[in-house]
Amino acid sequence: MAALSNTALNLILDDLTRIHLRMIGTQASGYGLGKTGEAWGAGYVLASLINPDLLTAADLEPIVEIGASLLAAEDAFRPYTIVGSQLQGVFNALQTHLTGVGLTNVNTINDYLTYYNVGTGGTWQTLAHYTFKDLYDALFPQACLDPWNSYYEVLQGVVDPYVGLTYTNALRKHVVGSGNTAGQSIDGTKYSGGTPQLNVTAITGSGVVTVTGTAFDPLTKTTIVGATWTVTANATGRVAFTGGTAPANSHICAVSNIAAAAGITVGTMYVEAARPAGRALLP
């Protein structure tokens, strides 16, 4: 059986993620189904209907009549119960296709992604957005998505509506003459991080920038603390790292230090974790 191309599969992964994100909604807007345990979204409004703090003795008779139905509705109105009920068939069909193409030891979608991300099929070929993991794990709780099968993008100044954060300092910020400011870190036990890059927003001079942090190694499928990345910086813009001790093709999850050589007299720079090349910014 001919398999989907990786390009087509990535488009499917991204579109399933968009459906998921747009159904769940965002904390900033307050719209959407919301997330369990958080005070926003339609699920939160439903839960407030049966909050005992809102009830009085005069409410007891109607609550007896409608309380059971409200409790049943709240139980059914869990975000992933609803999203999953709409997408389970699609995931099942996708899994049937991917496991039927004849690849060794590929029995799930997760196995297939592993084959092309850290296995025989290549490196980082079919990464899913980090929020895809939430959906996948809800649908397949006995076979959750491994961390090396999802990326996590952190770009300076970009808003992540799913978690309600603006990555002001990216993974870390460095101002020449002033030092470092901590930024976001990525949990390497859940996600592989993203492609490391340096975002230079102001610079005078030229010199090597050395970044120390936590890498995710696709060969060992583990994180490595204290890895380094280096690149010569002499202009504004985003640039890929060219050296250092980090393993080949490793992703970056966290940064503990940024150091600029003396040849750079003025500079502001950020370390970022980027999405795979050619993939769209989600959602």
N, C-alpha and C positions, 0 to 999 in steps of 0.2 A: 504494500500500500504506500502511495506517495504521501509524504507528510506535508503539512503546512510549512511554508518557508518561515524562517525565523523572523523576517520582516513582517509577514502577515500575522504571525503569532504575537509579536510585540504590539501590533495595532489592536489586536483583540484584547490583550492584557490591559492596555491603556484605556480602551473604551469600557471594559467592564469596571475598571477603577473609576472612570468618570461617572458611570451610572450609580455606583456605590456612593461616591462622594456627594453627588447631587441629591440623592435620596436622604442621606444622613443630614445634610445641611451643614451650617457653620454656627459656631457660638457667636460670632460677631453679628450675624444677621438675626439669629434667634429662630430662623425658619428651618424646616426639614424635620425628619423624625427625631433628631437629637441622638445623644449617646447615653446609654444606661448609667445612671448615677450622677448625671450632670444636670444643672438647673437651666436647661434651655431646650427648645424643640417641642414638637407635638407630644412626645412621650412624657415630658415633664408636666405639661398642662394636664394630661390625663391623670397622671399620678396625683396631682394636687386635688383632684375631685374626691379622692378617698382619703385625704390627709385628715386624721382624727382631730387635729388642732382646729380645723375649720368647722367642726360639727358642734351642735348644741343639742340639748335634750329634745327640743322641738323637732330636730331632724331625724330622730331615731326611727319613726315609723316609715318614712320614705326610704331611709337608708336600708332598712330591713328588706324592703321591696326591690331596691335596685342595687344594693351593695354587692351581691354575688356577681351580678353582671359586670359591674365596674371592676371587680377584682379579676374576673376572667379576661376582661378587655385589657387591663394593665399587663397581665401575664402574656397575652398574645401580642401586645403592642411593643414588643422588644425590637429595637431597630434591626438586628440581624435576623430575627425571625421573619420580619416582613421582607427585607431585601433578599434573604436567602430563598424565601418561597417563590420569588419572581425569577431568580437566577440559577437555582439549583439545577434545573433541566439543562441550561446552557453549560454549566460546569461539568455535569455528568457526560454530556455529549462530547465536550472538548477532551475530557479525560479518556473516554472510549477511543477517540481518534488517536490521541497522542500515544496511548499505550498499545495501540494496534499496529504501529509502524515497524515493529521488529527490533527495537533497540534493547540491548541486554540489560536486565535488571531495572527496566522502566515499567513500573506498575501504577504510578500516579502522576498527576500533573507536576507535583513537587519533584519526583524522580526525573521527569523529562527536563525540567528547568535545570536541575543539577547537572545533567549530562552536558548541557550547553554552556553552563556558567563556570563550573569547576571540574568538569569531567572530560571524557574523551572527545566530546564534540567541540570543545574550545573554551574560551575564557570570556565571561561577561557578555554572552550573546543574547540571552533571553531573560534579562532582569525585569522584575515587576516593581512598580512603585511601592513604597513602604506601606501605604494604606491598603494595598491589595492583600497584604498579609492578614490584616484584621478580618477581611471578608472571607478569605480562604480558610483561615483557622476556625471561623464560625461554621463553615459548611463542612469542613473535614476535621473535626476536633481530634480524631485519633491519628491523624497524619498531617500535622501542622507544617507550614511552610518553613523551610530551613533558612537561617539568616543569610546564607550566600545566594539566595534566590531573589532578594529584594534590595533595591538601592534606597538611599535616603539622601535627598538633595538639600544642601544648606548654602544659599547664596546671599551675599551681603545685601541687606536692605529689602529682601524679598519677604512678603507676607505668606505664611503658611496658614490658610484659613482652617484647616482641619484641626490643628492644635491651638490656634489663636495666637501664634507668635510671629513677631517680625524679627528676622535674623540680623539685627543691627550690626553685630560684630562678626557675623559669619561664624566660623569655628574659632577664630581668634583674630584680633586686630593688633597691628604694630605701628607705632608712630616713632620715626627716627628721633632720638633725643629724649623721648618721653617714656618709651617702654611699651609693654603689652597690656591688652585688655582681654579678659576671658570672654569666650563666646559659647555657642551651643556645642554640646557633645552628642554623639550618636551611640546608641547601645549596640555594641558589636555582638551581643548574644542574641539579638533579634534581627539585625539588619547588617548588610555588608558595608554600609557607608556609601561614599561616592568617589568619583574620580578626583584626585587632588589637583588643585590649581591655585595659583596666586593671582589675586586681583589687586593691581596697583592703581590707586586713584590719584596719587601725586608723587613725583619723584624728581630729584636733582642729583645728578651723578650716576654712577654705575658700580655694580658690585654683586657679589653672591649673597643670596638670601637663603638662610638655612632654617628649616622648619623641623621641629621635633614633636612627635605625637604618637598616636596609636594607628597602626596599619591593620587592614584585614587582608591576609594572604590567601589568594585563591588556591595555592598549591596545598597548603596544610589545612585550609578552611578554619583558621584560628586568627585571633587578634595578636598583634605584636606591639608591646609597649616600648617606647623609646626608639622607634624607627625614625629615620630622618629623610627629608627630601631637600634637594637644592636646585637652584636655578639662578642664572645671572639676570638681574633686573636693571633695565635702563630706560624704560618708557612706560607710560600708563597703558592700562588694559589688562586683560586676563592672559596668563601664560602657563603652559604646562611645565611641571618639574622635569628636570633632565638627569638628575643624579641623586645620590644619597644611599642610605643603607636599607631603605624599604624594599621588600621583595618585588620582583618584576610584576607589573600589572596589579599591584596591590591597591586597594581602596584606602581611603582615610576616614577615620571615625572621630578622632579628637586631636587637639593640638595643645601642647603644654608650653611651647616656647617658639618665638620667631626672633631671629637675629639677622641683622643686616650688616654687611661689611662696611668698613670705614669709607669706602669710595662713594657710598650713598650718603649725602649730607642732609638731604631733606627727603622725607618719604612717608606716605601713609599706605598701608597694604593690609590685605585680609587673606586668610586662607579659607578656601571654599571646598565643599564636596559637591561635585557636579553630577547631573544625570548622564546616562550613557549617550554617546554621540548619536545624533539623528533622532532622538526621542523628544516628544513635545513636553512643554511645561504643563503639569497637571495642577488643578483640575481644569 
